[in-house]
Amino acid sequence: MGALITPVARPQGLYDREAEWDRLVALVGDPRPRPVIGVVTGPRGHGKSFLLKALAHATGGLYFCGQEAAQAETLRALARQYARHAGLAQAPRWTGWKDALLALADTARGSALVVVIDGFPEVVRESPGLPAVISEVCHRLGDGPGGSSRLRLLLCGSTTPVMSRLLSGSAAWVDQVVEMAPLDYRQARRLWAIDEPALALRVHAVVGGSTAFRFDPAGDRPPGGFADFDRWIQERVLSPRLPLFWKAGHLLDTVPDSWDVAVCHSTVAALATGRTTPGEIADFLDRPATDVPHILSHLEGRGLVRGEPDAFQPGLIHYRITEPLLAFDHAVIRPHRSELLDADADADADADGTRTGAVWRQARSVFETDVAGPHFAQICREWAARFAPAALFADAPESAVSGSLPHTDSEPVVIDVVVRGRQARLPGPLLSIGLVSWAHPMDTPHLERLRGHLPHLAALGEDTGRTRLVCYSAAGFGPGLREAEANGDVLLVSPEQLYGDGPWPYATEEGGRP
């Protein structure tokens, strides 16, 4: 029967997610005598199901995970689970979702009952009218004479167009949305218990902020130090016998049948190899440019890619892969999949991992150039927008993206990190421009390049009077830059600063500039 909602202790084994847990506990503890509906969404592999299973267990609720099945089969499975939960001798026979929801709601009269329907997009695929039925039943029980049900219905699913529609204003019957975003790069480092910033950056470039990968075989023997990274990649990431090898492909293989999965894979491959604009992707696919926006829109709707306007040319959109494992897979694993499968099939002959190691040595330069380098640049932008000390820039950052300076006599010049402040309508004030280097030390030529951009930016109408020049490097800084840093001409940001290790080296005046 329905369980009384009392203060719910956060379960052991739940990493971070205090805010999400507290919001869900408050939602199911809502004292109003009517159904309350919550939506839990976010990318795959970030702990949604674990969180909701723990919540259902802690409150005496019912957790049901839907899968791809006909509506009748899904209803029978839910009825059996409901019968076990309610102690019924026989499962009820429901002819539709309205019957099921009314039965669940009736169980929650007087005391609250938490019901989780996980895999909601898969359920809706075979029952497209389910959202409307939920709305109808909740409205009926909330406002009509048959009210007083304290059903707490939580609908969970990975980022898909179905879940996006539930998040839109059209779903007025949803009381609260809890989005399980990936852990940020600092949280991910703590999750993996990595001390060395350079190693943490590389691991994050492979598995991102997913808690699932930390607790599957990839996390059984995490790299013990920077020198152990290659061993971890070969044993835990490139092994076809372990789940991580296949997971990225599954993110795309679950797209609806009406979509061309092959084109989706090729589009991601284009992005993973540095082609970020629709025109570049169209050239890679050898398809008309008019085809590409529709493909990108589909991938964006599933939360797999994200488009961001160029800092200086807002009409130019740069796309990037949001799931690091998807980028790693399409840049490193996919081009060598047959070789890795052959090495695994002949495991006795490759007992020492020689063939797998040879594949990794061949792909390592691609990883550094096409995966780790762009990923480091994105982390630098995230740091500038979210983690930089409050007084580092002239104003609070509103955005940090890349920007292209158009030149008439040469190729466009890319500035890796462009930080803007807040301003209504017009682009915000230009707080900072920065260059990023992943593999090579930076020195005075990089500073001179930044200085050379300032007159061009001023000619474009930018106010550069308070624009800070920043160099971000994972490979160190030369003596010339160190001297310029001492003179206050440039800020130097290393992996240690990105992760907040130790005190920030620049003294800042309260409310002022370093």
Number of C-alpha atoms within 10 A of each C-alpha: 17 24 16 17 20 11 11 14 12 16 13 7 9 14 14 13 14 10 10 17 21 13 14 21 19 14 19 26 21 16 13 12 18 24 27 25 21 20 22 26 26 21 22 20 17 20 19 22 22 13 21 25 17 19 25 18 13 18 22 19 23 24 23 18 18 20 17 14 14 12 18 16 12 19 22 17 15 21 20 16 16 24 14 13 15 15 11 11 8 11 17 17 13 16 12 14 20 15 15 19 18 17 15 25 26 20 20 25 19 15 17 30 30 28 26 25 20 24 18 26 22 18 22 17 17 16 18 14 11 17 17 12 15 19 15 14 17 25 15 15 21 19 11 10 8 11 18 20 25 29 29 24 25 26 22 26 24 26 21 20 16 19 21 14 12 18 19 10 9 9 13 11 19 21 12 17 19 19 17 20 17 20 18 14 21 19 15 22 22 13 17 19 13 19 14 16 21 16 20 24 25 20 25 23 25 21 23 23 27 23 21 17 20 17 12 13 16 22 16 12 12 19 22 15 13 16 10 12 16 15 17 19 19 20 18 23 23 26 21 18 14 15 16 21 20 16 16 21 16 10 16 18 15 9 16 10 8 6 11 12 15 11 13 18 17 15 23 26 25 22 25 24 19 17 20 19 18 22 16 16 25 19 13 15 17 9 12 11 15 11 12 20 15 11 17 21 14 18 21 20 17 22 20 22 19 17 17 14 15 18 24 19 12 13 10 16 16 19 20 24 21 18 22 23 26 27 28 23 26 24 23 25 23 17 13 18 17 11 16 24 16 14 21 20 13 12 13 10 12 15 12 10 18 13 20 24 19 14 20 22 14 13 16 15 13 17 23 16 15 19 26 24 21 22 25 22 22 19 20 28 24 19 20 24 20 15 15 20 15 16 16 22 22 20 18 18 22 16 19 24 24 22 23 18 18 14 10 7 6 7 10 12 12 14 20 24 27 27 27 26 19 15 10 6 6 7 14 17 21 24 25 22 25 25 22 24 20 19 14 12 14 25 18 16 11 18 21 10 13 19 15 11 14 18 12 14 15 12 9 11 9 17 15 16 11 14 19 21 20 22 25 27 22 22 15 17 20 12 11 14 21 18 14 16 16 12 9 13 16 20 22 21 22 19 22 15 18 20 18 16 12 8 9 13 11 15 11 14 10 9 11 12 16 16
